[in-house]
Amino acid sequence: MKKEPFVTKEQIEEIVKTYPTPFHLYDEKGIRENAKAVKEAFAWNPGFREYFAVKATPNPFILNILKEYDCGCDCASQTELMLADSQGFDGKHIMFSSNDTPAYEYKFADKIGAIINLDDFTHIDFLEKTIGKIPETISCRYNPGGVFKMSNGIMDNPGDAKYGFTTEQLFEGFKILKEKGAKNFGIHAFLASNTVTNEYYPMLAKQLFEVAVKLKEEVGCHISFINLSGGVGVNYTPDQEPNDIRVIGEGVHKVYDEILVPAGMGDVAIYTEMGRFMLAPYGCLVTQAIHEKHTHKEYIGVDACAVNLMRPAMYGAYHHITVLGKDNSVCDHKYDVTGSLCENNDKFAVDRMLPKIDMGDYLVIHDTGAHGYSMGYNYNGKLKSAELLLKEDGSVQLIRRAETPKDYFATFDCFDILKNMKDPEK
Ligand SMILES: *Cc1c(COP(=O)(O)O)cnc(C)c1O
């Protein structure tokens, strides 16, 4: 499938008059249509809620759009909890799925009434000591170990992952939690990442539903929700077939009717914690070609770098690139598209066939709406870019300004770096 940007060259030429490149741009229309489709795909389950994984795109404007489609928030740190709380999300619509959790974060999660999803058996004691009780509603993260395989060959390795309770620990943990006063239980698992197949959620659901029935029968606890977590992927490469959330929702519905309903558990709510699927395709990084370098290879230097988008440097991840205005030109030039960090892995593309790029061309790096801006950092003293929202009426709203040197130096409390510069205007 050809990957088309959601923005035109003409629109970008207009936007850069106010907001210079690089920036992340989000597509409000796409976000809304997709959030609506997710809600509809699981409408068969009255308790359904998508707890958007805040770490994917921690921006209050984005959270507020998703809130209109009844999304909650999935948080993994105090600042993410603060962000969700500040935007008016009800405590029970905030999931705290963290691991290696410090005491102050459990305290804070409890204070705002978030649902706590324990990552480990030993955290039962740790939580009780930290907040002085076991909450009435509690969830545990399950890791069955081994290898998770799907029929199309996609697999992942839960046995190698640091997260979750083993099966034995889960049964023992629920018993203990029940004795300590927990009333409503949740089961959570994240067994494969970025799955581009409609099969993942239904397969995971089947496994979790079977465990839930056993837990109900053997421990006698009331399972009130099952959290399928994240892991639903997007088609980063043009040859991949995108997931169809309607098919996924129906697949989960089928196993729900097969396993939970006959066990008298037709009241269990399904929760999800998608990040990537909710946002990745509806964001792009817009950058400008500023240098071309002809040495042992052909390089195009752009004004963005790994600080703005880390996935290619970190995982060798593929992000499709469109050279605006040259969508229909032949891709007869082989380039490495690089950023400016003093790291040779700071490349958005390696040996990529693209149209001939001229200096000043705008490049759209696709699918950066999740785990894009948010993974950013400040290596080489590079500053994070702005985030812009392309609204449904075609106008553009700044939803996070770009960092300035002042932000970068703000944590040196005892030095006024800017004031002590020879020429502070620089
Ligand atoms: C990262 C994460 C998610 C979101 O994952 P996606 O792949 O973006 O859908 C959900 N839940 C937990 C606990 C996570 O760590």
The ligand as an SDF file (V2000), in Angstrom:
LIG
                    3D

 15 15  0  0  0  0  0  0  0  0999 V2000
    4.3060    0.5500   26.1840 C   0  0  0  0  0  0  0  0  0  0  0  0
    3.1380   -0.0010   26.8690 C   0  0  0  0  0  0  0  0  0  0  0  0
    1.8790    0.0510   26.2840 C   0  0  0  0  0  0  0  0  0  0  0  0
    1.6410    0.5700   24.8960 C   0  0  0  0  0  0  0  0  0  0  0  0
    2.2610   -0.1990   23.9460 O   0  0  0  0  0  0  0  0  0  0  0  0
    2.0210    0.0550   22.3800 P   0  0  0  0  0  0  0  0  0  0  0  0
    2.9330   -0.9010   21.7270 O   0  0  0  0  0  0  0  0  0  0  0  0
    2.3730    1.4630   22.1340 O   0  0  0  0  0  0  0  0  0  0  0  0
    0.5960   -0.2080   22.1040 O   0  0  0  0  0  0  0  0  0  0  0  0
    0.8160   -0.4260   27.0190 C   0  0  0  0  0  0  0  0  0  0  0  0
    0.9680   -0.9300   28.2560 N   0  0  0  0  0  0  0  0  0  0  0  0
    2.1680   -0.9980   28.8520 C   0  0  0  0  0  0  0  0  0  0  0  0
    2.2620   -1.5460   30.2180 C   0  0  0  0  0  0  0  0  0  0  0  0
    3.2970   -0.5590   28.1750 C   0  0  0  0  0  0  0  0  0  0  0  0
    4.4880   -0.6410   28.7650 O   0  0  0  0  0  0  0  0  0  0  0  0
  1  2  1  0
  2  3  1  0
  2 14  2  0
  3  4  1  0
  3 10  2  0
  4  5  1  0
  5  6  1  0
  6  7  2  0
  6  8  1  0
  6  9  1  0
 10 11  1  0
 11 12  2  0
 12 13  1  0
 12 14  1  0
 14 15  1  0
M  END
$$$$
